[in-house]
Amino acid sequence: MENQSQQPQPVNSPSPQDILSFSGGENRNLPKLPAADKSMSQWQEIIKQIIEFLEKLPDYLGGIFNNNKRGLINLLLILSALVTVKVVIALLDAVNDIPLLQPIFELIGLFYSLWFAFRYLLKFDTRQELSQKFNSLKQRSLG
């Protein structure tokens, strides 16, 4: 088998008559472009619509907030509580990584628990005092 190389021939090569028709008077078959002022007016219309939308956006968002105020506030509180819990956990992990600080805090907690038990839980009078303090705190908190 023999390789035959063919040279590519241009498909739409302009003839001298075509070139003359572009510069001459026979331009009826050419597509016409829209006038420049028409395309500018379309762009101006689009920009005008965008500006109107941006002007109405604060009112639209305010309406959404006013209609869903309670739900949005609850969502915001839940998200802030989650962020707070994550930050507290990260802080406790950072503190626990410091040598000797974790055992010291555990000892402090143990001694405070022992003091609380001896102070408020052994005798009847001190248990009554603790109950009164708890009830007054509950009354002030809940109303």
Disulfide bonds with the S-S distance in Angstrom:
none
